[in-house]
Amino acid sequence: MGKLRRATKGTGTLVRQGKTWAVRWVENSKRRYEGGFIRQADAEAVRASIAYQIQQGRPGIPEGDKAAAVLVREVVEDWKAARRADGHRNAADDETRWDRHLAPWLESRRIDSVDPALLDSISAACRAGVPHSDATKAREALSGPSCQRVLYLASAFYRWAVAQGHVVTNPVAAYLRGMTRKQKEALRPKARPEDAAFLSSKADVVSVYRGLAALPKWKAGIATAFALGALAGLRPGEAVGLRWSDVDLVGAKLVVRQQVRHGSASVPKSGKARTVPIMPGLLKVLKAARAADPNGDLLATPIRSGGKRRYLAPSTVGHELATVLAGLKLPAMKLYDATRHTFGSLWVLAGLDIYQLSKILGHSSVVVTQRYAHLRDELAPAVAAAADIKLAG
């Protein structure tokens, strides 16, 4: 512990504690202490407030206002309820993520006691799959981006805690801002989007669809789900959650309003609905599917289980896809890559507008869509001809 500087007598002192700051002051002939500040500026603001309160004849930090008396578990349920009430699109998934990866580390601690060392431990445990000593089950190792989402979730909790007056600052946000290059690198995805496999030709897409369409009639929804992904760019969860009420076969368009995750429907990843054009090839498939099931609710007809209707699981589609790919001697790939990623890749390879692709895929920005740009390092003759202006001859 090293002192930064000593202020004028009676106004307190800032001290350095490893990666955090603390305030020491004397009040009523007793030495007092308040620590855990990530930024020097935050500690200085508290020190100034304490000095002012004492000068006014009031306690430096009133006991009723001390965050040290609050444990995380005493307020976290209020935070969860607030997120549900606000209709946060990832509220359910985030609660599961909190319970699995953050609750064992945080809920028994004072809300003001989170420091960089603890956050380092949480991040490392997520990446290694090592559970906290209070956890009852082992944890699977998470990818860097998944660990990053865990930290972002902790930051969201503290952002709410600051707004509610439980703490003065958000220690997780400060930690994320101050991460070293090595720490940031550990949280980046290892796989590059440009390395992902996809069906490299329209003929391969047709072959895979026909292989899935040859499955027994009670599995007809599998081929439809594949077609919605490969010919319209829907995410697997969006494809299995699409309802006929959101499809206009006359106008050749559909509206994506929900996605299915872990068997439950929620809003799409972008948080809002989007309209997607239905290409002629897909339109023919959907008309046939509607004729075969005129009273159905979902396009990707779910497989009945115990007499109850449920959503078709993307994992079921992926399992059948793997069998078909192997039979066609095509490279093995994930369902997402064989459908949505294939749609985007073939669109760009055809020289079509990347801004229109961004809207169809529902990306937050065209910058996200530009990951497909590497597929067209050379200007296709058709695109060059369309852009050419003949000035002579």
C-alpha positions, 0 to 999 in steps of 0.5 A: 500500500502506498500513499499518493498524497496527504491532503490538508488536515481533516480533509482525508487522504487518498491511498493506492492499494494494488489496482484500486484506490481508497480514502482514509480520514479521521472523524470524531478522533477515529480513523475511518476508511472507504476503499475499492475504487477502481479510478483515482477520480472516483476516490477523489470525488468521495474524499471531497464529499466526505470532507464537505460533510464533516465541515458541515457538521454531518457524518462523512458517510452516513451509516444508512447510505453506506453501500458496504452494508449491502450484499449483492444477493440482497438486491440482485433479484430486484435487478432481474425483475427490473430487466424482465419488466422492461422486456429485455430480450435476453433476460431469461438467458442472462439470468441463467448466465448469471446463476451459472457464472456470476452468482457463486463469485458475487452474491455473498460479497458486499456490493462495493467489494468487487475489484480487478483481482476478483474480475480476473478470477471470474474471467479466468474461471470462465475460460478454463471451466473451473467452478467457484468453490461454492458451485455444486457442478463443474462448468464447461469452458467458455469461449472468449466471447462468451466470457466477455458476455459474462463480464458485460452482464456483471457490468449491466448489474452494476450499471443498475446498482449505480442508478439505484444508489447502491454504489457510486461507480461501476467497477466492471466497466472500469475493469473492461476499459483498463484491460491490457492488450493480452486480456482483450486478446483472450476474449476475442473469437479464435475462429475467423468468419472468413474461415467458416465453411459454406456450400460453395455452389447453388448446385450443392444447396439444391442437392442438400435440400433434396436429400433432406426433402427425401426424409419421411413425411413426418420430418418434412419441417427439416427440409423447410427449415433448411430452405428458409436459412439457405434461400432467405438467410434466416438464423436456425432459431428464426427458421424453426420459429416462423409462423404462416401468419407472418408469410405473404405468399402473394406478395413474396415476403415474410416477416421475422418476428421471433426466434427459438432458443432452448425450446422457447420463443423470444424476439429476434437477435436484433430485438426487432422484426424485419421483412425478408423477400422470398426468392422464386426458388423458395416461394415454390418450396413454401407453396408446396409446404403450405399445400401439404399442411394447409392448417399448420401454424409453423412452416418448419413443422415440428416433430410430434412428441407425446402427442404435444406440438413443440418447436422443431429443434435446430439440433435435429435439423443439424443432425439430419444435415450432417448425414446428408452432407456425408452422403453427398461427400460434402465437407461437414459444417454447422447448420448455421454455416450451411444455411445463413452463412451460405446465403450471405456468401453466395449473395456476395459471390453473385456480385449483389448489393451488400447493403441489401444483404445487410437488411435481409440478414438483420445485421445491426450495421453493414460493417457486420455484413462486410465480413463477406467482402473477402469472398470477392477480392476480384471484380467479376466481369458482369459487375465490371460491365455493369459499372462501365461507361463507354466513352468512345467507339 
